[in-house]
């Protein structure tokens, strides 16, 4: 019985390359549209009454819907030195949106109200 010798493996230091994908016509695929912006901030109803609190440090407003901080100003810190305008930590101005996670809690194991509770 004659056996043929197996071919010796070919050794190489090169990495196999994948051929580039076939190019499609430029007008075939429309440009993707940007995804719509979605706010992750909890929605606070404009109709929810607010509680105004004034201390020696803060001037703030708390929404009765979920206890959300709506406005927080630092009374002893001016925006610009010598100015009467105070630093705002939270504001209802949509151009300067801050996202604070706020809320109320109670004893552990209790059923808690949702953010829509009044």
C-alpha positions in Angstrom: 0.0 0.0 0.0 1.4 3.3 -1.1 0.6 6.4 0.9 1.1 9.8 -0.5 2.8 12.3 1.7 0.5 15.0 3.1 1.2 18.5 1.8 3.2 20.6 4.3 1.1 23.5 5.9 1.9 27.0 4.5 3.2 29.3 7.3 2.8 33.1 7.0 3.1 36.1 9.3 0.4 38.0 7.5 -3.2 38.5 8.8 -5.9 37.6 6.4 -7.7 40.7 5.1 -11.5 40.9 4.5 -12.3 42.3 1.2 -14.0 45.7 1.3 -17.8 45.7 0.9 -19.2 46.4 -2.4 -19.9 50.1 -2.7 -23.6 51.1 -3.0 -24.7 54.1 -5.0 -24.4 57.3 -2.9 -28.1 58.3 -3.4 -29.4 54.8 -2.4 -29.5 55.3 1.4 -31.1 58.4 3.0 -29.2 60.1 5.8 -30.4 58.9 9.2 -32.5 61.3 11.2 -31.4 62.3 14.7 -33.3 60.7 17.6 -35.8 62.9 19.3 -34.6 64.3 22.6 -36.4 62.8 25.6 -36.2 64.4 29.0 -35.5 62.0 31.9 -36.7 64.6 34.4 -39.8 63.7 36.3 -42.8 65.7 34.9 -44.2 68.2 37.4 -47.7 69.4 36.7 -47.9 73.2 36.3 -51.2 73.1 38.3 -49.6 71.6 41.4 -49.4 74.1 44.2 -46.0 75.0 45.7 -44.9 75.6 49.2 -42.6 78.6 49.6 -39.9 78.2 52.3 -37.5 81.0 53.3 -34.6 80.3 55.7 -31.4 82.2 56.6 -29.6 80.2 53.8 -32.2 79.2 51.2 -35.2 80.6 49.4 -37.0 77.6 47.9 -40.2 76.3 46.5 -41.4 72.7 46.9 -44.1 71.2 44.6 -46.9 69.4 46.5 -46.8 66.9 43.7 -44.2 64.4 44.9 -42.2 66.9 47.0 -40.1 68.0 44.0 -37.8 71.0 44.5 -38.9 73.6 41.9 -36.8 76.6 42.9 -33.7 76.8 45.2 -31.7 80.0 45.6 -28.7 80.5 47.9 -29.3 83.8 49.8 -25.7 84.6 50.8 -24.0 83.9 47.4 -24.2 86.4 44.6 -24.0 85.3 41.0 -21.5 88.1 40.4 -19.6 89.7 43.3 -21.5 92.9 44.3 -24.7 91.8 42.5 -28.1 91.4 44.1 -28.9 88.4 41.9 -28.4 85.2 43.9 -27.1 81.8 42.9 -29.9 79.5 41.7 -29.4 75.8 42.3 -32.8 74.9 40.8 -34.9 77.1 38.6 -38.0 76.8 36.4 -36.2 78.5 33.5 -36.3 76.0 30.6 -33.0 77.5 29.2 -31.2 76.5 32.3 -32.5 73.0 33.1 -31.1 71.3 36.2 -32.0 67.7 37.0 -32.2 67.0 40.7 -33.5 63.7 42.0 -35.8 64.7 44.9 -38.7 63.2 46.7 -40.1 62.1 50.0 -39.7 58.8 51.9 -41.0 57.2 55.0 -40.4 54.2 57.3 -39.0 51.1 55.5 -41.6 48.5 54.6 -44.4 51.1 54.2 -46.4 51.7 51.0 -45.1 54.9 49.6 -47.1 57.3 47.4 -46.0 57.9 43.9 -44.7 61.2 42.4 -48.3 62.0 41.5 -49.4 62.0 45.1 -50.7 65.3 46.5 
